[in-house]
Structures are given as C-alpha cells and as structure tokens.
Amino acid sequence: MDKISIKIIKDAKITEYIKIIRKYYDISVGELKSKIDNNLYLMNVGYTDEEGIKNIVNLYYELSNYGANVELYEHDRITSITFLNNLLNMYSEISQDIQESDDELLE
C-alpha cells in the first residue's frame, strides 16, 4: 500500500510530544513511547486518505511549533510538508472540478 507517514526524533520533551500526538492518534502512551524509542512511524495513512493526510499535516505543524524534530515520509522516503500541502490542494481542486461537473450535468 502506498502510504504517507510521520516520525519524531526522540529528545527530552517526549512526554509533551506524546500528549500532542494523542490528540490526533488514539494509541496508548506505552505504544507511542515504544514507537518513538525505536524510531518507528507514529502514523501511517493511505496515499489517497485525504483526512488522514490532513491529520498528519496538522500533527506535523503542532509538533514542529513545540520544537520537535519531525520527519515526513512518502512511500518510505523522506518528503516535505510542502509536498503534502500540495497533495491536499490537488485533492481539493479535483473535488471542486467533480462538483462543478456534477452541477453542469444537473442544469
């Protein structure tokens, strides 16, 4: 499955990061701590999961603003927040185009 993922690099503020992450991802504190300690992805979502990607983007911004070193991945390769924002913009434009086409068909 093609996926978008997020990792966080462990540092002294791990407890604060876990509080933030749990707002976006319903997972136990122990499991989150284990994922961070073992440098595993915190969240994985499908490449076409628009809501999931939005959650990853929002989590990225919130963690980054708190000082965390966050990494984003596309298909297991590091990517940028710009790429994910562009992907979300593309999904939005496609949705608008479909809506406009549907509206024209109904006229």
WOLIN-V646133 format. One record per residue. SS is DSSP state (H for helix, E for strand, - for the rest). D_LAST is the distance of its C-alpha to the last C-alpha in Angstrom with 1 decimal. Layout:
# WOLIN-V646133
ss->[SS/SS]
d_last->[D_LAST/D_LAST]
This chain:
# WOLIN-V646133
ss->[-/-/E/E/E/E/E/E/E/-/-/-/-/H/H/H/H/H/H/H/H/H/H/H/-/-/-/-/H/H/H/H/H/H/H/H/H/-/-/-/-/-/E/E/E/E/-/-/-/H/H/H/H/H/H/H/H/H/H/H/H/H/H/H/H/-/-/-/E/E/E/E/E/E/-/-/E/E/E/-/H/H/H/H/H/H/H/H/H/H/H/H/H/H/H/H/H/H/H/H/H/H/H/H/H/H/-]
d_last->[39.1/37.9/38.5/38.6/41.8/43.9/47.7/49.9/53.4/56.1/57.9/59.8/56.7/55.5/55.6/53.3/50.8/50.8/49.8/46.8/45.8/46.0/43.2/40.8/42.5/44.2/47.4/51.1/53.2/55.6/53.0/51.5/55.0/55.7/52.6/53.6/57.2/56.4/53.9/51.1/47.4/46.5/42.9/41.0/37.3/35.2/33.8/30.2/31.0/29.1/30.6/34.0/34.0/33.1/36.1/38.3/37.3/37.9/41.2/42.2/41.8/43.6/46.5/46.8/47.0/49.7/51.6/51.0/51.0/47.8/46.7/43.3/42.9/40.4/41.6/45.1/45.3/45.5/42.3/41.4/39.3/37.5/36.4/35.0/33.2/31.7/30.7/29.0/27.2/26.0/24.7/22.8/21.3/20.2/18.7/16.7/15.6/14.5/12.6/10.8/10.2/8.9/6.5/5.3/5.6/3.8/0.0]
